[in-house]
Each structure stands twice: as C-alpha cells, then as structure tokens.
Amino acid sequence: MMQKSSNPTANIYECNYFETIDGGSIHPGGAELTERIMRICGLPAGARVVDAGCGLGVTVDYLHRVLCLDAIGVDVSVALVERARTRYPGLTVLQAAAEELPFAAGTVDAIVGECSFSIFRDMDQALSECRRVLVPGGKLAITDMYARRAEGLETVRALASSTCLSGIRTRDEWSDSVTQAGFSIQVWEDCSDAWRQWIVRFIMQQGTLPMLWTAAAEHSSCQEAEQALKQVRPGYFLLVAEKNGGGLQDNE
C-alpha cells in the first residue's frame, strides 16, 4: 500500500477520482493554461523549470515533452510522487516540500505552481525558497485561487483546512506576499473561466461534488461552506513574477 502524506491537505489530492479530471492535471485550465503561462515566461528550450506541487506529473511531462524544457517535479506527497514516476518513468520527480526545495541557490530558471501554493504548509517560506533557488531574473509562474471579496474569507479558510481553499487570499494579499518575497509582478490575469469549466467537467464526470464539499466543510455543513464561498466570490488567476526587476502588466 502506498504511504499517505503527513500533510492533510496533500492527502485530498491523493484520491483516485482526481485522475479522471483532465487526465489527472488536478488544476483548472489544464495544458492550455500551462502553455500560456510558460509562453509569458519566454523561456528558451532546455531551461530548467521546477513544478512545485507537481502531483501526478502531468505538467512536468508537458513541459519536458512538448515545450522541450528541462523539467523537474517536486511534491510533498510520497503517494503522488510514486504514481508520477510510474506514469512517466523518464521524468525526474522528487519527494520534497516546497518550503525546503532540494536545489542549490541560483540553479533554476523558472518555478511553476499550479493550484499548489495555496496548499503549501507555509506559503511565505515556499516563496522565499523559490527566490533562493532561482537565477537572477528567474521567473515565478503561479495559477491559483483568489478571493474577489474579503467578506467571509476567514470562514472559508477555517472550513477548508484540507483543500486549496485553506490558503485562499485576496488579490492584494497574493501581491503583497509575492513582492515581499523579493519578486516583481509582471503579469496578473483573471482566469476564472478555467475554474468554472473545471467544476462543470468535475460534476459531469462525478455527478456531484460530494467529496470536495465534504473536504471543504469538514466539521461543518455543506450548506455553510457554500454560503461562505458565495461571500468571497472565489476566482482563479495567473501570475508571472520575476526575481530582481520587472513591472506590473495588468491583463485582468
């Protein structure tokens, strides 16, 4: 039997039912959004890219096979790393926490985090680690959830302590965290359509969102979780930032 992660949030993504959505990419937007965010980064072939929170390795494979990048996956979950290595035996997938990346300083050209930063145990420490391992001018590329409204935000975080919603932040909070970690935000785009489409596909394939709502609500009712989510009006965003330099281009 595969060992489960000691991280309760990571355990949610070890469930087999996520493998049926978008081929196991476990994040809204799939390969199309991955391609877009990497095009914004403008990396040359062979650039070293780390997928932090790589899950089943779908993005790592795409970065390596389609975009011809030197892609490496990192995930805290032992189970997901084992499954990623089985799926893609030729790829490099490492078991490690984003807060302690197993790379020397200044050795990575870009770091990608697709719906993963919000579930890291300490997102600010993970951002600090990203800055440490990136080369000068290296890129940080994030797609993740954000709250359009601050009302009800603490309630959602409390209800969703084992899902990506546990780390949901407002746009200003995301921007502050990234800039305070030593990055300059170059691009921010609202990609909420990708989130809505992902939810629709999930419902069409699974019939409902019972496990997702149960995880989000934990000790509270699904109704309470839904009401809290309506308050914050969750959205999905794309962000590209650069270590040491750059300015904000707002494409929302």
Buried (B, 14 or more C-beta within 10 A) or exposed (E): EEEBBEBBBBBBBBEEEBBEBBEBBBBBBBBEBBBBBBEBBEBEEEBBBBBBBBBBBBBBBBBBEEBEBBBBBBBBBBBBBBBBBEBBEEBBBBBBBBBEBEBEEEBBBBBBBBBBBBBBBEBEBBBBBBBBBBBEEBBBBBBBBBBBEEEBBEBBBEBBBBBBBBBBBBBEBBBEBBBEBBBBBBBBBBBBEBBEBBBEBBEEEBEEBEEBBEBBBBEBEBEBBBBBBEBBEBBBBBBBBBBEEBEEEEEE
